[in-house]
Amino acid sequence: MMNKSLSILRGTLDVLLLRAISWRPLHGFEISLWLEERSGGQLEVDDSAMYQALHRLEAKALIRGEWGVSDNNRRARYYELTRAGQTHLKSESATMVSYARLITELLTVAPKP
């Protein structure tokens, strides 16, 4: 059975982007690769939506962007988490994990006879 690509649910992209750059600074293409690899190719992320979200996160001071040179000697903007971004990621991750557990339980519970 082939796996169907899934669109990112509203409200999850920001947290996934924060998680992607929580390990080390990454540029946009590296973030896309991280999302694709970690999801087994199942998540579909539109590039324009991703860059809009990165700009939004930067405007909220949750990430910081800095120009640098990529591995293939191209100019790229690298993003890293700020202290506020780390706090936000921790809080939102906990909320999403709790929510996912609850939804999973509700969707898999057997109906009462």
Residue frames as a rotation matrix with the C-alpha (Angstrom) as fourth column:
MET 1
0.579 0.815 0.000 0.00
0.815 -0.579 0.000 0.00
0.000 0.000 -1.000 0.00
MET 2
-0.300 -0.685 0.664 1.41
0.647 -0.657 -0.387 3.39
0.701 0.313 0.641 -0.97
ASN 3
-0.262 0.147 -0.954 1.59
0.840 -0.451 -0.300 6.11
-0.474 -0.880 -0.005 1.64
LYS 4
0.469 0.510 0.721 -0.39
0.762 -0.646 -0.038 9.20
0.447 0.568 -0.691 0.76
SER 5
-0.694 -0.671 0.261 1.32
0.480 -0.702 -0.526 12.55
0.536 -0.240 0.809 1.25
LEU 6
0.234 0.740 -0.630 -0.21
0.972 -0.182 0.147 14.53
-0.006 -0.647 -0.762 4.07
SER 7
0.137 -0.122 0.983 -0.64
0.206 -0.967 -0.149 18.28
0.969 0.223 -0.107 4.17
ILE 8
-0.857 -0.455 -0.242 0.59
0.358 -0.187 -0.915 20.03
0.371 -0.871 0.323 7.28
LEU 9
0.152 0.929 -0.337 -2.29
0.943 -0.034 0.330 20.63
0.296 -0.368 -0.882 9.68
ARG 10
0.351 0.070 0.934 -3.04
0.046 -0.997 0.058 24.25
0.935 0.022 -0.353 10.47
GLY 11
0.791 -0.039 0.611 -1.01
-0.568 -0.418 0.709 25.40
0.228 -0.908 -0.353 13.45
THR 12
0.853 -0.468 0.230 1.67
0.262 0.766 0.587 22.72
-0.451 -0.440 0.776 13.26
LEU 13
0.666 -0.621 0.413 4.10
0.501 -0.039 -0.865 24.19
0.553 0.783 0.285 10.74
ASP 14
0.510 -0.484 0.711 5.60
-0.577 -0.806 -0.134 26.75
0.638 -0.342 -0.690 13.13
VAL 15
0.633 -0.242 0.735 6.34
-0.629 0.393 0.671 24.11
-0.452 -0.887 0.096 15.76
LEU 16
0.819 -0.338 0.463 7.81
0.480 0.846 -0.231 21.73
-0.314 0.411 0.856 13.19
LEU 17
0.601 -0.624 0.500 10.09
0.182 -0.502 -0.846 24.48
0.779 0.599 -0.188 11.89
LEU 18
0.495 -0.403 0.770 11.22
-0.832 -0.475 0.286 25.32
0.250 -0.782 -0.571 15.41
ARG 19
0.753 -0.180 0.633 11.94
-0.194 0.859 0.475 21.64
-0.629 -0.480 0.612 16.01
ALA 20
0.847 -0.425 0.320 13.91
0.492 0.397 -0.774 21.34
0.202 0.813 0.546 12.78
ILE 21
0.283 -0.776 0.564 16.29
-0.025 -0.593 -0.805 24.12
0.959 0.213 -0.187 13.77
SER 22
0.884 0.083 0.460 16.47
-0.449 -0.120 0.885 23.15
0.129 -0.989 -0.069 17.45
TRP 23
0.779 -0.621 0.087 19.54
0.573 0.761 0.303 20.97
-0.254 -0.186 0.949 16.77
ARG 24
-0.399 -0.897 -0.190 21.61
0.620 -0.417 0.664 23.47
-0.675 0.147 0.723 14.81
PRO 25
-0.071 0.348 -0.935 21.18
-0.464 -0.841 -0.278 26.42
-0.883 0.414 0.222 12.44
LEU 26
-0.343 0.055 0.938 19.72
0.706 0.674 0.218 25.35
-0.620 0.736 -0.270 9.08
HIS 27
-0.827 0.172 -0.535 18.83
-0.446 -0.780 0.438 27.14
-0.342 0.601 0.722 5.85
GLY 28
-0.004 0.991 -0.136 15.47
-0.899 -0.063 -0.432 26.71
-0.437 0.121 0.891 4.13
PHE 29
0.205 0.059 -0.977 16.41
-0.741 0.661 -0.116 23.82
0.639 0.748 0.179 1.86
GLU 30
-0.794 -0.535 -0.289 17.95
-0.190 0.670 -0.718 21.92
0.578 -0.515 -0.633 4.80
ILE 31
-0.647 0.649 0.400 14.75
-0.572 -0.065 -0.818 22.47
-0.505 -0.758 0.413 6.78
SER 32
0.296 0.760 -0.579 12.70
-0.955 0.228 -0.189 21.06
-0.011 0.609 0.793 3.88
LEU 33
-0.160 -0.455 -0.876 14.99
-0.452 0.823 -0.344 18.02
0.877 0.341 -0.338 3.71
TRP 34
-0.950 -0.189 0.250 14.73
-0.298 0.300 -0.906 17.50
0.097 -0.935 -0.341 7.48
LEU 35
-0.216 0.955 0.204 10.91
-0.797 -0.052 -0.601 17.55
-0.564 -0.292 0.773 7.33
GLU 36
0.378 0.336 -0.863 10.87
-0.850 0.496 -0.180 15.18
0.367 0.801 0.473 4.36
GLU 37
-0.448 -0.656 -0.607 13.34
-0.326 0.752 -0.573 12.74
0.833 -0.059 -0.550 5.93
ARG 38
-0.934 0.057 0.351 11.79
-0.340 0.146 -0.929 12.75
-0.104 -0.988 -0.118 9.41
SER 39
-0.038 0.995 0.092 8.29
-0.781 0.028 -0.624 12.23
-0.624 -0.095 0.776 8.01
GLY 40
-0.397 -0.170 0.902 9.38
0.263 0.921 0.289 9.45
-0.879 0.352 -0.321 5.68
GLY 41
-0.994 -0.040 0.106 8.34
0.113 -0.325 0.939 11.64
-0.003 0.945 0.327 2.76
GLN 42
-0.367 0.930 -0.033 4.74
0.924 0.368 0.106 11.78
0.111 0.009 -0.994 3.98
LEU 43
0.212 0.444 -0.871 4.48
0.565 -0.783 -0.261 15.47
-0.798 -0.436 -0.416 4.86
GLU 44
0.034 -0.095 0.995 3.95
0.930 -0.362 -0.067 17.96
0.367 0.927 0.076 2.07
VAL 45
0.183 -0.030 -0.983 5.24
0.587 -0.798 0.134 21.42
-0.788 -0.602 -0.128 2.88
ASP 46
0.735 0.135 0.664 4.78
0.634 -0.483 -0.604 24.21
0.239 0.865 -0.441 0.36
ASP 47
-0.282 -0.959 -0.015 7.99
0.922 -0.267 -0.279 26.25
0.263 -0.093 0.960 0.08
SER 48
-0.389 0.156 0.908 6.16
0.041 -0.982 0.186 29.58
0.920 0.110 0.376 0.12
ALA 49
0.734 0.677 0.053 4.25
-0.072 0.000 0.997 28.59
0.675 -0.736 0.049 3.28
MET 50
0.485 -0.635 -0.602 7.50
0.866 0.447 0.226 27.51
0.125 -0.631 0.766 4.92
TYR 51
-0.550 -0.762 0.342 9.27
0.712 -0.642 -0.286 30.79
0.437 0.086 0.895 4.13
GLN 52
0.029 0.643 0.766 6.25
-0.184 -0.750 0.636 32.83
0.983 -0.159 0.097 5.27
ALA 53
0.881 0.294 -0.371 6.31
0.253 0.369 0.894 30.89
0.400 -0.882 0.251 8.54
LEU 54
0.034 -0.946 -0.322 10.07
0.986 0.084 -0.141 31.47
0.160 -0.313 0.936 8.94
HIS 55
-0.566 -0.190 0.802 9.55
0.243 -0.968 -0.058 35.23
0.788 0.162 0.594 8.45
ARG 56
0.463 0.823 0.330 6.66
-0.209 -0.260 0.943 35.16
0.861 -0.505 0.052 10.95
LEU 57
0.742 -0.242 -0.626 8.79
0.639 0.536 0.551 33.31
0.202 -0.809 0.553 13.53
GLU 58
-0.374 -0.919 0.122 11.63
0.862 -0.393 -0.322 35.76
0.344 -0.015 0.939 12.99
ALA 59
-0.277 0.367 0.888 9.26
-0.069 -0.929 0.362 38.73
0.958 0.039 0.283 13.45
LYS 60
0.795 0.605 0.046 8.13
-0.143 0.113 0.983 37.18
0.590 -0.788 0.176 16.75
ALA 61
0.088 -0.897 0.432 11.81
-0.921 -0.239 -0.308 36.84
0.379 -0.371 -0.848 17.80
LEU 62
0.773 0.192 0.605 11.44
-0.436 0.853 0.287 33.06
-0.461 -0.486 0.742 18.16
ILE 63
0.519 -0.686 0.510 14.20
0.805 0.593 -0.020 32.51
-0.289 0.421 0.860 15.59
ARG 64
0.383 -0.504 -0.774 17.10
-0.324 -0.858 0.399 34.55
-0.865 0.098 -0.492 14.30
GLY 65
0.845 -0.084 0.528 18.20
0.503 0.458 -0.733 34.53
-0.180 0.885 0.429 10.67
GLU 66
0.319 -0.813 -0.488 21.71
-0.358 -0.579 0.732 35.24
-0.878 -0.059 -0.476 9.44
TRP 67
0.880 -0.033 -0.475 23.18
-0.466 0.139 -0.874 35.15
0.095 0.990 0.107 5.96
GLY 68
0.113 -0.865 0.489 25.92
-0.435 0.399 0.807 32.62
-0.893 -0.304 -0.331 5.29
VAL 69
-0.191 -0.264 -0.945 27.32
-0.969 0.202 0.139 30.33
0.155 0.943 -0.295 2.63
SER 70
0.757 0.561 0.335 25.87
-0.594 0.804 -0.003 26.84
-0.271 -0.197 0.942 2.10
ASP 71
0.247 -0.650 0.719 27.85
0.044 0.749 0.662 23.65
-0.968 -0.132 0.214 1.50
ASN 72
0.237 -0.127 0.963 27.59
0.932 0.311 -0.188 24.23
-0.276 0.942 0.192 -2.25
ASN 73
-0.686 -0.687 -0.241 28.97
0.641 -0.727 0.249 27.80
-0.345 0.016 0.938 -1.94
ARG 74
-0.254 0.675 0.692 25.64
0.525 -0.505 0.685 29.57
0.813 0.537 -0.226 -2.37
ARG 75
-0.861 0.051 0.506 24.36
-0.374 -0.739 -0.560 32.42
0.346 -0.672 0.655 -0.28
ALA 76
-0.153 0.822 -0.549 21.74
0.430 0.555 0.712 31.14
0.890 -0.126 -0.438 2.16
ARG 77
-0.102 0.219 0.970 19.89
-0.762 -0.644 0.065 32.44
0.639 -0.733 0.233 5.20
TYR 78
-0.551 -0.169 -0.817 20.51
0.315 0.865 -0.391 30.25
0.773 -0.473 -0.424 8.24
TYR 79
0.256 0.747 0.613 17.93
-0.522 -0.427 0.738 30.15
0.813 -0.510 0.281 11.02
GLU 80
-0.669 -0.418 -0.614 18.52
0.305 0.599 -0.740 29.35
0.678 -0.683 -0.273 14.68
LEU 81
0.373 0.838 -0.398 16.33
0.698 0.030 0.716 29.30
0.612 -0.545 -0.573 17.77
THR 82
-0.266 -0.335 0.904 16.39
-0.432 -0.797 -0.422 32.17
0.862 -0.503 0.067 20.22
ARG 83
-0.998 -0.068 0.004 15.93
-0.029 0.372 -0.928 31.61
0.062 -0.926 -0.373 23.94
ALA 84
-0.358 0.933 -0.017 12.27
-0.734 -0.293 -0.613 32.64
-0.577 -0.207 0.790 23.52
GLY 85
0.079 0.335 -0.939 11.99
-0.896 0.437 0.081 30.15
0.437 0.835 0.335 20.65
GLN 86
-0.745 -0.409 -0.527 13.33
-0.137 0.867 -0.479 27.34
0.652 -0.285 -0.702 22.84
THR 87
-0.868 0.472 0.156 10.76
-0.188 -0.020 -0.982 28.12
-0.460 -0.881 0.106 25.52
HIS 88
-0.058 0.880 -0.472 7.96
-0.931 -0.219 -0.293 28.34
-0.361 0.423 0.831 22.95
LEU 89
-0.212 -0.100 -0.972 8.99
-0.671 0.739 0.070 25.05
0.711 0.667 -0.223 21.32
LYS 90
-0.966 -0.189 -0.177 9.02
0.000 0.685 -0.729 23.24
0.258 -0.704 -0.661 24.66
SER 91
-0.623 0.781 0.036 5.57
-0.355 -0.241 -0.903 24.54
-0.697 -0.576 0.427 25.61
GLU 92
0.089 0.691 -0.717 3.92
-0.976 -0.082 -0.201 23.99
-0.197 0.718 0.668 22.22
SER 93
-0.514 -0.340 -0.787 5.47
-0.536 0.844 -0.014 20.53
0.669 0.415 -0.616 21.81
ALA 94
-0.985 0.160 0.058 4.04
0.037 0.535 -0.844 19.41
-0.167 -0.830 -0.533 25.14
THR 95
-0.270 0.940 -0.209 0.61
-0.582 -0.332 -0.742 20.77
-0.767 -0.079 0.637 24.20
MET 96
0.038 0.265 -0.964 0.65
-0.982 0.190 0.014 19.07
0.186 0.945 0.267 20.78
VAL 97
-0.802 -0.356 -0.480 1.79
-0.271 0.932 -0.240 15.72
0.533 -0.063 -0.844 22.20
SER 98
-0.814 0.563 0.144 -1.04
-0.030 0.206 -0.978 15.82
-0.580 -0.801 -0.151 24.77
TYR 99
-0.024 0.825 -0.565 -3.54
-0.806 -0.350 -0.477 16.79
-0.592 0.444 0.673 22.08
ALA 100
-0.258 -0.150 -0.954 -2.35
-0.834 0.533 0.142 14.01
0.487 0.833 -0.263 19.74
ARG 101
-0.991 -0.099 -0.089 -2.68
-0.035 0.839 -0.544 11.44
0.128 -0.536 -0.835 22.54
LEU 102
-0.507 0.862 0.000 -6.22
-0.221 -0.129 -0.967 12.58
-0.833 -0.490 0.256 23.30
ILE 103
0.092 0.530 -0.843 -7.30
-0.965 -0.161 -0.207 12.56
-0.245 0.832 0.497 19.64
THR 104
-0.594 -0.381 -0.708 -5.74
-0.570 0.821 0.037 9.11
0.568 0.426 -0.705 19.14
GLU 105
-0.958 0.261 0.119 -7.59
0.058 0.583 -0.810 7.81
-0.281 -0.769 -0.574 22.18
LEU 106
-0.210 0.945 -0.251 -10.89
-0.469 -0.322 -0.822 9.27
-0.858 -0.055 0.511 21.02
LEU 107
0.084 0.213 -0.973 -10.50
-0.996 0.049 -0.076 7.88
0.031 0.976 0.216 17.50
THR 108
-0.525 -0.393 -0.755 -9.48
-0.456 0.879 -0.140 4.39
0.719 0.271 -0.640 18.61
VAL 109
-0.780 0.298 0.550 -11.77
-0.486 0.264 -0.833 3.84
-0.394 -0.917 -0.061 21.59
ALA 110
-0.843 0.536 -0.049 -14.39
0.419 0.711 0.565 1.17
0.338 0.456 -0.823 21.07
PRO 111
-0.401 0.776 0.486 -17.98
-0.574 -0.626 0.527 2.42
0.714 -0.068 0.697 21.21
LYS 112
-0.799 0.214 0.562 -19.97
-0.459 0.388 -0.799 1.43
-0.389 -0.896 -0.212 24.27
PRO 113
-0.868 0.496 -0.011 -22.58
0.394 0.703 0.592 -1.25
0.302 0.510 -0.806 23.58
